[in-house]
Amino acid sequence: MTASQSQRQSQAGLRIAPLLVSVIMALVMVLSVWILREADGVLRAEWAHQAELIAQLLTPEEVARLSGQPGDYAQPWFQDFAARLERLRQVQGARYLYLMGRHGEDGVHFLIEAQNDALEDSPPSMPGTPYDEASPELLSLFEGASALVEGPLADQWGLWVSALAPIREPGSGRVLAVLGVDVDAQNWRWEVVALAALPLALTLALLLGALALVRILEPRFSLKRARAAPLWSWWLALGLVLALLTAGLWLAPNSVWVETRSPSLRIAVALTVLVVTALFARWVVIRYRRSHERLHETERALRCERQRLANILDGTRAGTWEWWLQSGQVIYNDHWAAMLGYRLDELAPHSIETWRALTHPEDLARAMALIDAHLRGESDAVECELRMRHRQGHWVWVLDRGRVCEWSDEHPPHPLLMSGTHQDITSLKRTEMLLREQNSALAEAIGRAEALAAQADSANRAKSEFLANISHEIRTPMNGVIGMTSLLLETELTDEQRQYAGLIRTSGEALLGLIDDILDFSKIEAGRLELERVVFNLDSLLADLAAAFALRADDKGLEFVCAADPGVPKQMRGDPGRLRQILINLLGNAFKFTERGRIEVRVEVLGYEPGCAHLQYRVRDTGIGITEEQQARLFEKFYQADTSMTRRYGGSGLGLAISRQLVELMGGEIGVRSRPGEGSEFWFTLCLEVVEQQGGVPSAAESSGVRDGDGPDPAARRAASAPILLVEDNAINQQVALGMLKRLGWPARLATHGEEALAALREGDFSLVLMDVQMPVMDGFEATRHIRARDSGVRDPAIPILAMTAHALSGDRERCLEAGMDDYLTKPLSLSALDAALGCWLEGGQHAASSALGREDECSLAHFDPGALRERLPGDEEAVADILEKFRASLPVRVAALVDACEAESFEMARREAHGLKGLAATMGAPHLSDLAKRLEQSALACHADDCQALLALISHEAGLIERMLKTELSS
């Protein structure tokens, strides 16, 4: 190629390049202008739609009340309406919000206006103020045109845009008013540019791409680099400047645009608009589509939400209401009216009086009280059940719920709108009424059952009283029979007379044993049999059994063995009396049905647990034996293995039944192994606590408290002591008791009832009282309480009192001790039991009481058992003695503090003192004192002054008794 050809091509390239760039920029400018106009249209459509939505929130009835006269401004409803418009304006972020009406052919005036309070230089227009800037577009809205947007328009208050929407009358479609929403348009062009930014950016990118294409085509035109670079830079710079200039002119005020008349500037502006429009065209389209999509999505979600709420209301059949408190108008839904059998239009006009007229008068006052409390802010919501009259005349139960949902902006605010629901609960109330009737019937049934239970309890008490009374009535003559026979046997008799008297005593004792069996069985049946837990020596118990049955075995010529295996523990804790009773029952049967051979009692260890030993007791004989069929029913009550033997052997059939129940009460089991003609073996197992033995077993002399060569002769000492007061009303029992006392060497005086006993104790000195329980005039319990009282007048209120009673049911001993008695003797009296009891309380000035404690005697352990403290301090007698001495010294101090608190009726102080005494007594082994302190603690807690005083007397007596026992214990 020649130089001239290259030069021509370069000149041609220089001519083509500007042409291509000009064409591209012209296209970009056209696209930019279109994009900006579309963005402006999108904003106008959005504000027009917002105006339509606001217009839909205003009811035609409210708008129709606006007359356009200045007098409207003073009406309360007008102020409420204006307040609502103000809230709508604030929500929309508008500058003004107003309603305009038609005035004449071409005139428009304001009906109501809400504006930004910050605009102090522009007060709101009064109703009827003409609107001078009415445009043809505004007038067209009164002719039926759709919503539109005017502006941006500039005036003395700035640049703004007006969104206008008509409000039509339902049915006729007549335009009642036009809603105007003025929005600050200072940023209007920025918003348009923001909508068109992306499309314009894409258009500018298209321009840059075209320029890049020119750069690519540069070799075709033989354009040299040295000359092409300035050309490329020029057009790129020109495009950027034009784009910036277009944006600046678009954002400039209208006055600048209007005053600009230069054709070159207009061409530059047009080119710039074309470029900017092309750059943002794509972005505007996308924003437009996205805006419409979001709008449609919002509308669709709103329709779905409305439909969902409507479905819920339809499903629950709930009635809804909205109460405008200022006007009294209420909006009800169809379900509200249908609940009462009406159509909604049949209840028109709808107001709060509609609800008042249909509500039951009794429920109306209660409901209004709840509503007033809620309006005063005393409750979060209102919920009440009330009755409303149905169209057919009956009452419908309705659950009414509601709350204030709109308040005024005043200070303090007052409620404007209250909304809520009605729910038909008639069926629920019927069910509730039915349940109430059933509960009432159930309560009556329970009352009848309780009455029957009370009758049964009364019958049980009557049974217990009958058993106690029949026991007393039987034991009273038996006491005379056995007691007199015992005294008779102590006199000089012939052999024949002694034989007859022995038979009488044996028969009496057999009858007494039968009575004891019946009473034991009755106590077990009634669940009133209580087991003791005391320490006893198993070898001593077995030795006593052996001695008791030795003579009987000798009479029948039987070999009799009663012993424990070498490995069996000696000291146990349990109920030795009931254990002895079981063994006596089994031995009694063994001797009854064994004519020759051997009877053996064995005790062996089956195993050990921590602190306990499993023992098996076996009573084996070589008697007549028992069949398997008889063994199956042997332990049933009133059953005898062979009724044909009843005459020969006798028996009530209760012994084995009682034995089985006693064993089961003690946590063991009982059984029998036997074959007819080969004898029987009865066995039972018990788990008893093992007690470590402290020292050896006391000798008989030590146990009785008698020492050889110590002190005067016992008979002389008894005769020289103060007399014993015998309180007994039965003549036979008097003779028996006096005879026994005389036999034992004790002087005695007689009183026939409690009042005589009190008189005798006031006049003379006595060493002890033997008190019968059941007597005329004043019984033993009442007499004991009078003796123990501080104002009784007796010489020695702490005198030992031993109860004598023929009652043998559970609880009799506790009643005696609670009344203030010191010990308990059961009729018929035996000479040995009476001698032991009197020796316990009188012999040697309580020395016998100390020895009785060493023997775990029943008359003292109920009051004080130092063995409990020794178990906690094994082998440390010095520490035990020190603690007992401190207990003895502190006991009167504690009782005195308790007396002071009770006399001052300081119940809290009395409760604390009683609580401390309760724990101390329990720790020191004084269970009866601990129980009395516990009861006084409970009475002080309940502030029962009389009970506290009564218990205080018992505590004082019990403390004195324990103090004497402590002195004896410490001196020994």
C-alpha positions, 0 to 999 in steps of 0.5 A: 500500500502506498503512502497516499492510500494510507493517508486516505484511509486514515482520513476516512477513519477519522470521518467514520469514527465521529459518525459512529459515536454520534449515532450511538450517543443519539440512541443512548439519549433516546433510551435515557429519556424514555427510562426517566419518563418511565421511572417518573410514571412508576412513582406517580402510579405508586402515589396514586395507588397510595391515595386510593388505599387511604380513600378506602379507609375512609367510610362514605358515611363519615365523608358524607357528614362533611358539609364544607361549612365552617361550623363543622370544625367545632363538632366533636366528630369533626375533630375525631375525623381530623385526628384520624386523618392526622394519624394517616398522614403521619403513617404515609409520611405526607406533608398535607392530607385533605378532602376537597368538595365541588363548589359550583361548576368550576370551583373547589373548596376544602372540606377538612385538612390535616398537615404537618404540625412543624409548618407553623407558617401554613395553618390548616384550611378551614372547611369551605376555604376555596382552592384556587389552583384547581386544575382541569385534571382535579376537576375531572376527578369529580366527573369520574376520572381515576386517581392521578398525581400532579406536579412537581409544582413550585410555590411559596412553600416549596416543591411538592407533588399532589396525589389525588383520589376520588371517594365515591358513594356506594351504589350510585358511584357519585363522587362525594369528595376528592382526597389529596395527599401532598408530598414533599418533592424536593427529592422527587428527581433524586427518586426518579434518578434512583429508579432509572439508575441501573438502566442508565448505567447499562446505557452508559455501558453500551456507550462505552462498549461502542467506543471500545468497538471503535477502538477495536476497528481502529486497524481497519481504518489504519488509525495510528496509535499516536493519533487514535489515543487522543481521539478515544480519550476525547470521545470518552471524556465528552460522553462522561461530561454529557452524562454528568451535565444531563443529570445536573440539569435534571436535578436543577430547579425548574426555573433553571430549565425554563430560563435556559434558551441556548440551542447548543445547550439544549442540544447538549442537554438532549444528548446528555439525557439520551446517554443517561436514559440509555444507561439507566433504561435497563435498571428502570425496567427492572425496578419497575417490574420489581415494584409492581411484583412487590405491590402485587405480592403485598396485595396478594398477601393482604388478600390471603391474610384477610381470607384467613382471618375470615375463615377463622371467624367463620370456623369459630362462629365468633361474633365481632364488634367494634365500638367507637366510644365517642359516637357510640356507633358499633360495627357488628358482623353477621355471626354476632347477629346470627348468634341471637337469631337475627339478620344484621340489618334487622338490628339497625341502627347499630350502636351500643344500645343494641347490645344493652337492650339484648343483655340480661339486666343482672349481667349488664351491671357486672359487664359495665363495671368491668368495662369501666375498670378497663377504660380506667386502665385497671385491667388489660382486657375485659372478659365476662360471661353474660346472657343475651336474649335470643329472638325466640325469647330464651337466653343465650350464654355469651363469652364477651371479650374485648379491649381498647385498641385505639387511644387519643393523642391527648394527655392523658389519652382517652379511649377511642375504639374498643373491639372484641368478640362474642362466643356462644357458650350455652352448651358449655354452661349447660355442661357446667350446670350438669357437672354442678348438679352431679357434684352436688349429688356426689357431695350428698353421697359423700355426706351419706357415706361419711354419716355411715362411716360415723355410724360405723365408727360409733358402733366400733366405739360402742363395741370397744366400750362394751368390751371394756365394760364387760371386761371390767364387769367380769374381772371384778368378780374374778378378782374377788374369786381369785384374790380370795382363793389366793388369800384362802390358800395362804391360811391353814387348810385341810388337804381336801379344802386346799384341793378345792380352793386350788381347783377354784383358783385354777378354774378362775385363772382358766376363765381369766385366760379365756377372757384375755384371749377374747380381748386380745383378739378384739384388740387385734381385730380393731387394730388397736394392739400396740407392740412395745420395744424394750430390752429383755433377756431371752434366757430369763424369758425361757427360764420363766417359761420353764419354771411356769410349765415345770410342775405341769410337765411333772404332773403328766410325767412328760420330759420338758426342755426349754433352751436356746442354742449357744449362738443365740444372742441374749439381750434383745429389743422387742415385746417380751410380753407378746413373745411370752404369750405366743410361746405360752399359747403354743406350749399350752396346746402341746401340754393339752394334746400330749399324754406321754413323751417329750415337749421341747422349746428350742430357739436357733439363729437363722441369720443376721442383718446389721443390728438384727438377728433372725430367730426361729422358735420351735415347740415340738411335742409327741402328742396326737398329731394333726392331719394335713386337712386340719393343718390348713385351717388350724390358725383360723379363729374359733377353729379346733382340730377335732371338735370331738375333743372339745369336751376332753381338752377344752379351749376356745380355738382362739390361741393359735389365731391370736398367735399367728396375728401377733407373729405377723404384727411383729414382722414374722411368720408361723407354721406347723409340721405334723403327722397324726400319731407322731406329734407336732412341731409349731414354729415361728420366726422373728427378726429382733434387734440385738443389744450389746450386753453391758456387764452381767445379769443381776442376781435375784437379790440385786434385782429385788433390791434386797441386800443381806445384812443391809438395813432393818427387816423389810416387814418392820420397815413396811409396817413403820411407813406411812399407810397406803390409800386404797381407793376402791368402790367394790366391796369384794375388791376392797376386801381382796386388796386390803387382804393382800396389802395386809399379807405383804405387810403394808398398812392401808386405809380405804376410800370408796370414791375420788372425793373421799380420797381427796379429803383423806389426802388433804387431812393425812400423810400417805406413802402411795395411792392405789386408785381404782379407775371406774367409780361413782361420784368421782372416778379415778382419772378425775381424782388424779387430775385434782391431786396433781393440780397445784391448788388441790390442797393435798399434802403431797401432789406428787404422791405415787398413784398406781391405777387398778383397773379391770379394763384391758384394751389398748390405750388404757395404760396411756389414759392412766399415764396422761391423767397423771398416774404413775403406774398401771395394775390390771385386775384381778390383782396377783400378790406377786404383781402387787408386791413388785409394784409396791416394791418398785415405788416404795421399797427403800425410798426409790432404791427398788425403782433403781433396781427396777430400771436395771431390770427394764421394769415396765413401771419405770421405763415408761418414765425414764430409761438411762439405758438409752443414753448408755447405748449411745456412750457404751462403756463410758459410765463417767460421761453417762453420770456427768450427763445425767447430773447435768440433766437433773440440774437443768430439768427444774430450770426448764420446767420453771421457764415453761411455767412462767411462759404459760402463766404469762400466756406467751405462747411463742416462748412456751412453744420454744421452751416445750420444743427444747424440753421435748428434744432433751427428754427424748435424748435422755430416755424420758419418752413420756415427758418428751410426749407431754412436751410435744403436746404442749408445743402443739397447744402453744402453737394453737394458742390453747391456754387451757390445754397448756395449763392442763399439760403443764401440771402433768409435765411438772409431775412427770419432771418431779418423778424423773428427778427423783429417779435421777437422784436414785440412779446417781446415788447408786 
